Amino acid sequence: MTITVRRASEADAPEMSRVLIASITELCSADHHDDPTAIAAWTANKSVEGVLAMLAAPGSGLYVAERNGDVLAVGAIQGDTVGLNYVDPQHRRTGVSRALMAGLEDVLRDRGVAVARLKSTETAHDFYKALGWSDAGPAVRGRFVAAYPMRKALISR
């Protein structure tokens, strides 16, 4: 059961939307504290139309992790930054998100990015640390939740 990481396409938008909304709603309670207003704000642009808009944006860097043709996780790269990493709640702790991150890091490495960045949720903070990411400053309050700036060296000097 191989996990494949690939560039997302318009045909993936419905499944990407489903994964994004389910992941935020079901897995990120430590961040949104099950507050319906916070969940609604965080997921507002994760509709099929919102995902299609993200895909159409110049420089779009959306990726999916799939197994047997099923989209199980959604990620994004913006410049030197991992912008999204969400996994289907039914596939949490099965290696899908780890495979997605490895794929995103490979893309960044191939682009010559020496040090990658991301902003972690409370939910994912320990996961990223386990993948070799380190804190790059104190948590900062974002639009919906606090974010932990993190970094990881991808290319040895």
Secondary structure, 3 states (H helix, E strand, C coil): CCCEEEECCHHHHHHHHHHHHHHHHHHCHHHHCCCHHHHHHHHHHHCHHHHHHHHHCCCCCEEEEEECCEEEEEEEEECCEEEEEEECHHHCCCCHHHHHHHHHHHHHHHCCCCEEEEEECCCCHHHHHHCCCEECCCCEECCCCEEEEEEEECCCC
